[in-house]
Structure formats: C-alpha cells, structure tokens
Amino acid sequence: MIRILVVDDDADLKRAVCTYLNDSGFEARGCLGANDAYQEMYKKHYDLIVSDIMMPEIDGFEFARTVRRVNG
C-alpha cells in the first residue's frame, strides 16, 4: 500500500485530504506542521509527501529542502 504524508496547518483541509486519500485506497497520515512531519517520518517510511507551502515556523519550501537533504 502506498503511504502518503499530508502536511498542512489547516486542520480541516488536512483531514479532508487524508479522508479522500484513505477512501481512495491509500494509507494517508496528516500532520499540522513541518516539525510534526519530521517526527512522523522518523517513525514510518512514506512514499509521497503532500505539503502546504505557506505554514508558520517552517514553510513548505524549507520543509522540502530538509527532506531532500536528509533523504538525499
């Protein structure tokens, strides 16, 4: 099964996207920000990450750079 991590600071949107993906046969997990996503990525491998760009603290661009650097 394909695992997808959804990162968005809007809880309602995150929940809606995860529900849609789970109902479509994927295993989706949501996080409310980049720091939560980093912690989740240490626990489990994800095949795809869907991230918001405009988030507080760490924006989506910085999050993507960090993920690429770590998973290089």
GIURRA-V781093 format. One record per run of one state. SS is the DSSP state (hx for helix, st for strand, lp for the rest). FROM is the first residue (numbers start at 0). LEN is the number of residues. Records with the same first field share a line. If there is no record, write none. Layout:
BEGIN
SS: FROM-LEN ; FROM-LEN
END
This chain:
BEGIN
lp: 0-2 ; 7-3 ; 23-3 ; 31-2 ; 43-4 ; 51-8 ; 71-1
st: 2-5 ; 26-5 ; 47-4
hx: 10-13 ; 33-10 ; 59-12
END
